[in-house]
Amino acid sequence: MDGRQYSFQSSTGSNPPSYRKGEGVPVAYDPDDPSDARIASFWSAFLAPLIVGGLGVVFTPIGAALFVKGRRIARLRAWLWEQGQQVWAEIEHVGRDFTVRVNNRHPFVVHATWQDERTGRTYAAASDYLRYDPGPRLQGQTRVRVLYDPADPDRNLVDLDAHPSHS
């Protein structure tokens, strides 16, 4: 160095302190810019990358799982639009789903049922979560269109945009 003294304050700290006042401390610095210095310790060098890396290890699988789930739902919806069977289901209930919160609000849901004429079994369908009340839009309607997988009618999609010729 050029004989001048430099001082710096570490951007990390600990409680209790890692060093006592007056104790020698290993320092790493840039010879071209001695004011750019850091305490040469494992934690000073790797604490931030370990925290960020640890968060990445935790949240990457969660994000990947949500991405895969979203893709599966999108593929199912596309398949139902293209190849699903159509039925007009009776509207059973229009209201908020108080078991779920989306953006800190309970979403609206339309519940409908229909009976399979071949088996006599009754199936239920629920719309996607809605941020608006669909009641006024559905006023006067008693049925909604449901697209379903004939091999598994529980895989279905409520189409709130379709209007029956008679309700």
Order of alpha helices (4+ residues) and beta strands (2+ residues): beta-beta-alpha-beta-beta-beta-alpha-beta-beta
